[in-house]
Amino acid sequence: MTLSPLFANICGFIGMACIIVAYGYTTRENGNGRRPNPFVQHGTNLAGAALLTVSLMVNLNPASLVLEGFWSAIAIWGLAKALRERKRSPS
């Protein structure tokens, strides 16, 4: 299956927006003295990285593709850590 360049670009821009929103959310919450919700933070980053990866499958940039792989791995690690912490803390 071949993705159209238009679809790939739309995915890329939505992915970029996800990562920017997640960064802004983290900065805003930390600035208010609150801890950001790790599921929002890392979930949004993972979605952004996945969408940017779709874009990179059509508009290949090897360095950016490697960056999105690391970005995804960090987001997955953050989500796993948040899940472990949720299971440990009493509700």
Summary of the structure (lengths in Angstrom):
residues: 91
radius of gyration: 15.0
end to end distance: 45.9
largest distance: 48.2
contacts: 258
relative contact order: 0.17
helix: 82%
strand: 0%
